[in-house]
């Protein structure tokens, strides 16, 4: 049953949402987001090495837990933020947690954001960073792509782009609460509207013209693409999330297309729950991701 930790996370989300509503412009929104969301998950552990990289023109951060470099695994982690907000700092600690469990390096691209760069610029950046990672010496069978919310949408869009271009696919992928339907048609957008602390259908719909002002939301939605040929997927979503049914629909469609899909619906969990370090379910979900990475990539050193 939900406890005080979840109530604390819900209040943090509500306070964050209220603060964003009071921002005067996009620059203020981004500064507020950069100050608040990384604080939810706390500082990077002192024994994790952090390096800044140029991944083929895409800025990126590499996190190396003790012993991870020798395993040659990479967990490519894509942050959320509706394609408008966010950055690697928001997911640094969660990515390091999962990477430690997997004995992998975490690789966090700083993809371009809208409205300065419209969709699919962020997909192109993530593909570029992934291909650079391969060129840098990490074979695709040792890479797992992870992302949450808009980052989860990017995971799916990147896989589809790699398939279309004939590039090698990663060993597996983990879309977390993925934004796979840009029309937000799932029933949970209504039935869970009073359970999630931050995300609403109104907010999501307002954001689409910012990153996709001239495109067709239905055409661009990963949910509406042919999913045949995708690598194994672990899809995590909270039972109390408004985005829950969209994630379930993607899992069902991928399964029908012959994809190896593991769907986990976490009881009582809310959007972005992985980022709250004090939530027991956050640590457990990240550990599950780490184990999935370990299971789906070679165990021996490269």
Buried (B, 14 or more C-beta within 10 A) or exposed (E): EBEEBBEEBBEBBEEBBEBBEEBEEBEEBBEBBBEBBBBBBBEBEEEBBBEEBEBBEBBBBBBBBEEBBEBBBBBBBBBBBBBBBBBBBBBBBBBBBBBBBBBBBBBBBBBBBBEEBBBBBBBBBBBBBBBBBBEEEBBBBBBBBBBBBBBBBBBBBBBBBBBEEEBEBBBBBBBBBBBBBBBBBBEBBEEBEEBBBBBBBEBBBEBBEBBBEEBEBEEBBBBBBEBEBBBBBBBBBBBBBBBBBBBBBBBEBBBEBEBEBBBBBBEBBBBBBBBBBBBEBBBEBBBBBBBBBBBBBBEEEE
